[in-house]
């Protein structure tokens, strides 16, 4: 095994089982190919079989970078599913009872004049929020809050602008993920115009 130190070889040997090997990129561009151990006592109990992972794993120890299955350098990019590849939530059936949020939130805070349950995910856009990749129920109490209705509060006065913000977001982000929707919802919750 050219170029590998005994410590490196021993560390890699600890994860190998018979039937495979690991290629290690070395500083300066060298490659150490570490064959799987063979013979009696070669298997390490509980270790991942290198045969199961053959051609899919490479270790980088510095400047050489990671190697692909044919021992050629591959771009230094993260592997595995990225955020855009994560499973998207399934669509749900949109709610049909506009008063469902108020019922789900329970009693309003004491002392709040003219308390009203506000949909931070607007009721009028419930079909889009419930859609594929979002699966959000606008009547979930996590997406609502108590506000003071008009009069004396300003809930009805700011609701059209609030919904306009959402319509603009949806127009710009037709396929927005659940997390993107929740991030935007939290931005609007913090906006002093919508208190």
Buried (B, 14 or more C-beta within 10 A) or exposed (E): BEBBEEEBBEBBBEBBBBBBBBBBBBEEEBBBBBBBBEEEEEBBEEEEBBEEEBEEBBBBBEEBBBBEEEEEBBEEEEEEEEEEEEEBBEBBEBBEEBEBBBEBBEEBEEEEEEBBBBBBBBBEBBEBBBBEBBBBBBBBBEBBBBBBBBEEBBBEEBBEEBBEBBBEBBEEEEEBBBEBBBEBBEEBEEEEEBE
